[in-house]
Amino acid sequence: MSILEVKNISKIYTTRFGSTKVQALSNMNFTVEEGEYVAIMGESGSGKTTLLNILASLDKPTGGEVLLNDKNITLIREKELSAFRRDNLGFVFQDFNLLDNFSLKDNILLPLVLQKKTVSEMEARLKPIAERLGIAELLEKYPYEVSGGQKQRTAIARAIITNPQLILADEPTGALDSKASAGLLKVFREINDDGQTILMVTHSLNAASHANRVLFIKDGEVFHQLYRGNLTNEQLYVKISDTLTVLSKN
């Protein structure tokens, strides 16, 4: 079953005085099935960030529809958008987006506080997630007291604690060293194996090689896609590299 449907999405930006128009997205179409783990790749300027902002309901397309479980998110009223994001989407960013004056625990629980969940329910949800992500002993620490990898694990905990329909990840390994990146990708694989749908935008071949499907964007359109099938991460890595080489030449 498709959890996300992107139908004929276009996005045109107009310069300040309206003299120049830039086509960021052009007739983009794809679907994401429930429980899929999809990576999106493309050169700078290909439209990845614009697409992610539209999927996150942070920007509106010029044309087309984005359906999340059959709900057209492009038609949601402005005053309802914050609640929609909080209840349906989980976000993992390159720069973590943690609040430095909140403990790790408070950062993770913030979406539930905004949902007005009870303390007992928040604690019940927090414990297994923190233990699974290896941050149970760090919950009273503050972001500036822990490593980049531990910050990103905190961000993942915050993203999944609301049981979102979809996790949107924007360059999640971009600020991490190789060891922390490997740990994060292992966590993504585990939560995906549990049924969590993940859509990740990345420049990293290594990160993309952990996904089950890779979409390649060029000039605001889906240019090509690769399915993992029975491929290992190493074999998918090679196929991704070859595809990016072709993309850069066309």
TORKOL-4160 file (C-alpha; in steps of 0.2 Angstrom, whole numbers, padded with zeros to 4 digits, m for minus):
250
<pt num="1" X="0000" Y="0000" Z="0000"/>
<pt num="2" X="0007" Y="0017" Z="m0005"/>
<pt num="3" X="0009" Y="0028" Z="0010"/>
<pt num="4" X="0016" Y="0043" Z="0000"/>
<pt num="5" X="0011" Y="0048" Z="m0017"/>
<pt num="6" X="0019" Y="0063" Z="m0026"/>
<pt num="7" X="0009" Y="0067" Z="m0042"/>
<pt num="8" X="0014" Y="0079" Z="m0055"/>
<pt num="9" X="0023" Y="0091" Z="m0043"/>
<pt num="10" X="0031" Y="0106" Z="m0050"/>
<pt num="11" X="0039" Y="0121" Z="m0041"/>
<pt num="12" X="0043" Y="0138" Z="m0049"/>
<pt num="13" X="0052" Y="0151" Z="m0039"/>
<pt num="14" X="0050" Y="0169" Z="m0045"/>
<pt num="15" X="0064" Y="0182" Z="m0041"/>
<pt num="16" X="0060" Y="0197" Z="m0030"/>
<pt num="17" X="0054" Y="0208" Z="m0045"/>
<pt num="18" X="0046" Y="0195" Z="m0055"/>
<pt num="19" X="0058" Y="0196" Z="m0069"/>
<pt num="20" X="0066" Y="0178" Z="m0068"/>
<pt num="21" X="0057" Y="0162" Z="m0065"/>
<pt num="22" X="0067" Y="0146" Z="m0059"/>
<pt num="23" X="0059" Y="0129" Z="m0062"/>
<pt num="24" X="0065" Y="0119" Z="m0046"/>
<pt num="25" X="0054" Y="0104" Z="m0049"/>
<pt num="26" X="0045" Y="0099" Z="m0065"/>
<pt num="27" X="0031" Y="0085" Z="m0066"/>
<pt num="28" X="0039" Y="0075" Z="m0053"/>
<pt num="29" X="0030" Y="0058" Z="m0049"/>
<pt num="30" X="0034" Y="0044" Z="m0037"/>
<pt num="31" X="0026" Y="0033" Z="m0023"/>
<pt num="32" X="0033" Y="0026" Z="m0007"/>
<pt num="33" X="0025" Y="0010" Z="0000"/>
<pt num="34" X="0022" Y="0008" Z="0018"/>
<pt num="35" X="0037" Y="0001" Z="0027"/>
<pt num="36" X="0049" Y="0006" Z="0013"/>
<pt num="37" X="0066" Y="0014" Z="0015"/>
<pt num="38" X="0070" Y="0026" Z="0001"/>
<pt num="39" X="0085" Y="0036" Z="m0003"/>
<pt num="40" X="0085" Y="0052" Z="m0014"/>
<pt num="41" X="0100" Y="0057" Z="m0023"/>
<pt num="42" X="0105" Y="0070" Z="m0035"/>
<pt num="43" X="0118" Y="0084" Z="m0039"/>
<pt num="44" X="0117" Y="0101" Z="m0030"/>
<pt num="45" X="0103" Y="0111" Z="m0038"/>
<pt num="46" X="0093" Y="0095" Z="m0044"/>
<pt num="47" X="0078" Y="0099" Z="m0033"/>
<pt num="48" X="0081" Y="0088" Z="m0018"/>
<pt num="49" X="0079" Y="0101" Z="m0005"/>
<pt num="50" X="0064" Y="0109" Z="m0013"/>
<pt num="51" X="0056" Y="0092" Z="m0014"/>
<pt num="52" X="0060" Y="0088" Z="0005"/>
<pt num="53" X="0053" Y="0105" Z="0010"/>
<pt num="54" X="0036" Y="0101" Z="0001"/>
<pt num="55" X="0035" Y="0084" Z="0008"/>
<pt num="56" X="0038" Y="0091" Z="0025"/>
<pt num="57" X="0024" Y="0104" Z="0022"/>
<pt num="58" X="0036" Y="0118" Z="0024"/>
<pt num="59" X="0033" Y="0124" Z="0006"/>
<pt num="60" X="0019" Y="0123" Z="m0006"/>
<pt num="61" X="0021" Y="0116" Z="m0024"/>
<pt num="62" X="0016" Y="0127" Z="m0039"/>
<pt num="63" X="0006" Y="0112" Z="m0046"/>
<pt num="64" X="0002" Y="0094" Z="m0042"/>
<pt num="65" X="m0002" Y="0084" Z="m0026"/>
<pt num="66" X="0006" Y="0076" Z="m0012"/>
<pt num="67" X="m0004" Y="0063" Z="m0003"/>
<pt num="68" X="0001" Y="0055" Z="0014"/>
<pt num="69" X="m0011" Y="0041" Z="0017"/>
<pt num="70" X="m0023" Y="0048" Z="0004"/>
<pt num="71" X="m0023" Y="0066" Z="0013"/>
<pt num="72" X="m0017" Y="0080" Z="0001"/>
<pt num="73" X="m0005" Y="0089" Z="0012"/>
<pt num="74" X="m0004" Y="0103" Z="0000"/>
<pt num="75" X="m0022" Y="0108" Z="0005"/>
<pt num="76" X="m0019" Y="0109" Z="0023"/>
<pt num="77" X="m0023" Y="0126" Z="0031"/>
<pt num="78" X="m0008" Y="0135" Z="0038"/>
<pt num="79" X="m0015" Y="0135" Z="0056"/>
<pt num="80" X="m0016" Y="0116" Z="0055"/>
<pt num="81" X="0001" Y="0112" Z="0048"/>
<pt num="82" X="0011" Y="0112" Z="0064"/>
<pt num="83" X="m0001" Y="0099" Z="0072"/>
<pt num="84" X="0000" Y="0089" Z="0056"/>
<pt num="85" X="0019" Y="0088" Z="0055"/>
<pt num="86" X="0019" Y="0084" Z="0074"/>
<pt num="87" X="0007" Y="0070" Z="0072"/>
<pt num="88" X="0012" Y="0062" Z="0056"/>
<pt num="89" X="0030" Y="0066" Z="0052"/>
<pt num="90" X="0047" Y="0063" Z="0060"/>
<pt num="91" X="0062" Y="0073" Z="0056"/>
<pt num="92" X="0080" Y="0069" Z="0057"/>
<pt num="93" X="0092" Y="0083" Z="0051"/>
<pt num="94" X="0110" Y="0085" Z="0047"/>
<pt num="95" X="0113" Y="0097" Z="0061"/>
<pt num="96" X="0102" Y="0088" Z="0074"/>
<pt num="97" X="0091" Y="0103" Z="0078"/>
<pt num="98" X="0091" Y="0100" Z="0097"/>
<pt num="99" X="0088" Y="0113" Z="0110"/>
<pt num="100" X="0104" Y="0116" Z="0119"/>
<pt num="101" X="0094" Y="0122" Z="0135"/>
<pt num="102" X="0084" Y="0106" Z="0136"/>
<pt num="103" X="0091" Y="0089" Z="0142"/>
<pt num="104" X="0091" Y="0075" Z="0129"/>
<pt num="105" X="0076" Y="0068" Z="0138"/>
<pt num="106" X="0067" Y="0084" Z="0136"/>
<pt num="107" X="0072" Y="0086" Z="0118"/>
<pt num="108" X="0065" Y="0068" Z="0115"/>
<pt num="109" X="0049" Y="0071" Z="0124"/>
<pt num="110" X="0045" Y="0088" Z="0117"/>
<pt num="111" X="0033" Y="0082" Z="0103"/>
<pt num="112" X="0023" Y="0072" Z="0116"/>
<pt num="113" X="0022" Y="0087" Z="0127"/>
<pt num="114" X="0015" Y="0097" Z="0113"/>
<pt num="115" X="0003" Y="0083" Z="0110"/>
<pt num="116" X="m0002" Y="0084" Z="0128"/>
<pt num="117" X="0002" Y="0066" Z="0132"/>
<pt num="118" X="0002" Y="0061" Z="0151"/>
<pt num="119" X="0019" Y="0060" Z="0160"/>
<pt num="120" X="0016" Y="0041" Z="0162"/>
<pt num="121" X="0013" Y="0038" Z="0144"/>
<pt num="122" X="0028" Y="0049" Z="0139"/>
<pt num="123" X="0039" Y="0039" Z="0151"/>
<pt num="124" X="0032" Y="0022" Z="0145"/>
<pt num="125" X="0037" Y="0027" Z="0127"/>
<pt num="126" X="0054" Y="0034" Z="0131"/>
<pt num="127" X="0062" Y="0020" Z="0140"/>
<pt num="128" X="0062" Y="0006" Z="0127"/>
<pt num="129" X="0067" Y="0019" Z="0113"/>
<pt num="130" X="0081" Y="0026" Z="0124"/>
<pt num="131" X="0087" Y="0009" Z="0128"/>
<pt num="132" X="0087" Y="0003" Z="0110"/>
<pt num="133" X="0096" Y="0018" Z="0104"/>
<pt num="134" X="0110" Y="0017" Z="0118"/>
<pt num="135" X="0106" Y="0033" Z="0126"/>
<pt num="136" X="0097" Y="0028" Z="0141"/>
<pt num="137" X="0112" Y="0033" Z="0152"/>
<pt num="138" X="0113" Y="0050" Z="0144"/>
<pt num="139" X="0095" Y="0057" Z="0146"/>
<pt num="140" X="0099" Y="0070" Z="0159"/>
<pt num="141" X="0114" Y="0077" Z="0149"/>
<pt num="142" X="0113" Y="0092" Z="0138"/>
<pt num="143" X="0117" Y="0092" Z="0119"/>
<pt num="144" X="0133" Y="0101" Z="0122"/>
<pt num="145" X="0139" Y="0087" Z="0133"/>
<pt num="146" X="0137" Y="0072" Z="0121"/>
<pt num="147" X="0145" Y="0067" Z="0104"/>
<pt num="148" X="0138" Y="0070" Z="0087"/>
<pt num="149" X="0133" Y="0052" Z="0086"/>
<pt num="150" X="0124" Y="0053" Z="0102"/>
<pt num="151" X="0115" Y="0069" Z="0097"/>
<pt num="152" X="0109" Y="0061" Z="0081"/>
<pt num="153" X="0103" Y="0046" Z="0091"/>
<pt num="154" X="0093" Y="0058" Z="0102"/>
<pt num="155" X="0086" Y="0066" Z="0086"/>
<pt num="156" X="0080" Y="0049" Z="0080"/>
<pt num="157" X="0072" Y="0045" Z="0096"/>
<pt num="158" X="0063" Y="0062" Z="0095"/>
<pt num="159" X="0058" Y="0058" Z="0077"/>
<pt num="160" X="0050" Y="0040" Z="0081"/>
<pt num="161" X="0043" Y="0043" Z="0098"/>
<pt num="162" X="0027" Y="0050" Z="0091"/>
<pt num="163" X="0025" Y="0034" Z="0080"/>
<pt num="164" X="0025" Y="0044" Z="0064"/>
<pt num="165" X="0018" Y="0038" Z="0047"/>
<pt num="166" X="0034" Y="0044" Z="0039"/>
<pt num="167" X="0052" Y="0049" Z="0044"/>
<pt num="168" X="0060" Y="0062" Z="0033"/>
<pt num="169" X="0079" Y="0062" Z="0035"/>
<pt num="170" X="0090" Y="0076" Z="0027"/>
<pt num="171" X="0108" Y="0072" Z="0026"/>
<pt num="172" X="0107" Y="0062" Z="0042"/>
<pt num="173" X="0125" Y="0057" Z="0042"/>
<pt num="174" X="0132" Y="0073" Z="0035"/>
<pt num="175" X="0139" Y="0079" Z="0052"/>
<pt num="176" X="0145" Y="0062" Z="0058"/>
<pt num="177" X="0162" Y="0053" Z="0057"/>
<pt num="178" X="0162" Y="0036" Z="0049"/>
<pt num="179" X="0159" Y="0026" Z="0066"/>
<pt num="180" X="0144" Y="0037" Z="0071"/>
<pt num="181" X="0137" Y="0036" Z="0053"/>
<pt num="182" X="0138" Y="0017" Z="0053"/>
<pt num="183" X="0129" Y="0017" Z="0070"/>
<pt num="184" X="0115" Y="0028" Z="0063"/>
<pt num="185" X="0113" Y="0018" Z="0048"/>
<pt num="186" X="0112" Y="0002" Z="0058"/>
<pt num="187" X="0098" Y="0011" Z="0068"/>
<pt num="188" X="0089" Y="0016" Z="0053"/>
<pt num="189" X="0089" Y="m0002" Z="0046"/>
<pt num="190" X="0083" Y="m0008" Z="0063"/>
<pt num="191" X="0068" Y="0004" Z="0064"/>
<pt num="192" X="0064" Y="0001" Z="0046"/>
<pt num="193" X="0064" Y="m0018" Z="0049"/>
<pt num="194" X="0051" Y="m0014" Z="0062"/>
<pt num="195" X="0040" Y="m0006" Z="0049"/>
<pt num="196" X="0045" Y="0012" Z="0050"/>
<pt num="197" X="0044" Y="0021" Z="0033"/>
<pt num="198" X="0059" Y="0031" Z="0029"/>
<pt num="199" X="0063" Y="0044" Z="0016"/>
<pt num="200" X="0081" Y="0050" Z="0016"/>
<pt num="201" X="0089" Y="0064" Z="0006"/>
<pt num="202" X="0108" Y="0061" Z="0005"/>
<pt num="203" X="0124" Y="0065" Z="m0005"/>
<pt num="204" X="0132" Y="0050" Z="0003"/>
<pt num="205" X="0134" Y="0034" Z="m0007"/>
<pt num="206" X="0137" Y="0024" Z="0009"/>
<pt num="207" X="0121" Y="0030" Z="0017"/>
<pt num="208" X="0111" Y="0027" Z="0001"/>
<pt num="209" X="0117" Y="0010" Z="m0001"/>
<pt num="210" X="0108" Y="0005" Z="0015"/>
<pt num="211" X="0091" Y="0009" Z="0008"/>
<pt num="212" X="0080" Y="m0003" Z="m0001"/>
<pt num="213" X="0077" Y="0009" Z="m0016"/>
<pt num="214" X="0086" Y="0024" Z="m0023"/>
<pt num="215" X="0078" Y="0038" Z="m0033"/>
<pt num="216" X="0089" Y="0049" Z="m0043"/>
<pt num="217" X="0084" Y="0067" Z="m0047"/>
<pt num="218" X="0090" Y="0078" Z="m0061"/>
<pt num="219" X="0083" Y="0094" Z="m0067"/>
<pt num="220" X="0068" Y="0093" Z="m0055"/>
<pt num="221" X="0062" Y="0076" Z="m0061"/>
<pt num="222" X="0065" Y="0058" Z="m0056"/>
<pt num="223" X="0078" Y="0053" Z="m0069"/>
<pt num="224" X="0081" Y="0034" Z="m0063"/>
<pt num="225" X="0079" Y="0023" Z="m0049"/>
<pt num="226" X="0087" Y="0007" Z="m0042"/>
<pt num="227" X="0080" Y="m0007" Z="m0032"/>
<pt num="228" X="0090" Y="m0017" Z="m0019"/>
<pt num="229" X="0083" Y="m0034" Z="m0023"/>
<pt num="230" X="0096" Y="m0046" Z="m0017"/>
<pt num="231" X="0110" Y="m0035" Z="m0018"/>
<pt num="232" X="0122" Y="m0032" Z="m0004"/>
<pt num="233" X="0126" Y="m0015" Z="0002"/>
<pt num="234" X="0143" Y="m0016" Z="m0007"/>
<pt num="235" X="0135" Y="m0021" Z="m0023"/>
<pt num="236" X="0121" Y="m0007" Z="m0022"/>
<pt num="237" X="0135" Y="0005" Z="m0018"/>
<pt num="238" X="0143" Y="0001" Z="m0035"/>
<pt num="239" X="0127" Y="0003" Z="m0044"/>
<pt num="240" X="0123" Y="0019" Z="m0036"/>
<pt num="241" X="0141" Y="0026" Z="m0041"/>
<pt num="242" X="0139" Y="0020" Z="m0059"/>
<pt num="243" X="0122" Y="0029" Z="m0060"/>
<pt num="244" X="0129" Y="0045" Z="m0053"/>
<pt num="245" X="0143" Y="0045" Z="m0066"/>
<pt num="246" X="0130" Y="0043" Z="m0080"/>
<pt num="247" X="0119" Y="0057" Z="m0072"/>
<pt num="248" X="0134" Y="0069" Z="m0071"/>
<pt num="249" X="0138" Y="0066" Z="m0090"/>
<pt num="250" X="0120" Y="0069" Z="m0096"/>
